[in-house]
Structure formats: C-alpha cells, structure tokens
C-alpha cells in the first residue's frame, strides 16, 4: 500500500520502468525456442506483480481525489 506522495512517485516511476522492461522481456523471449505457453508461464508472474503495482497507484490516486475513504478500498 502506498502511504505518501514520495512512495506514490516512486511507484509511478516503477510502473513505467516495469512496463518497458516487460515489453523488452517479451521480445527477447519471442526470439528463443520457447513455445507461447512457456513464454506465458515466464511472463505471468512478472505481469501479475506489475498489475498489482498499477492497482496500488490507481487506488492511491482515487484516495487523493477523495473518491474513496481509507478503509473503503475494496468496495
């Protein structure tokens, strides 16, 4: 959970970096002899972490805009 603006800025930077890194990783894997299913098994955990981080950023943004009250995140 992002607790302050500093953590938010770091998380936003990480989201952008991870998105680029994930795209590069996909390209490198596509150049290997791995099957699409094998590539998916490699990428899925990385993508899951990335999506979780994006959701945390979006939640923090909604909290800052007053769309949610702390403790109401799951509604």
Residue, then its C-alpha position, 0 to 999 in steps of 0.5 A: x500500500x502506498x502511504x505518501x506522495x514520495x512512495x506514490x512517485x516512486x511507484x509511478x516511476x516503477x510502473x513505467x520502468x516495469x512496463x518497458x522492461x516487460x515489453x523488452x522481456x517479451x521480445x527477447x523471449x519471442x526470439x528463443x525456442x520457447x513455445x507461447x505457453x512457456x513464454x506465458x508461464x515466464x511472463x505471468x508472474x512478472x505481469x501479475x506483480x506489475x498489475x498489482x503495482x498499477x492497482x496500488x497507484x490507481x487506488x492511491x490516486x482515487x484516495x487523493x481525489x477523495x473518491x474513496x475513504x481509507x478503509x473503503x478500498x475494496x468496495 
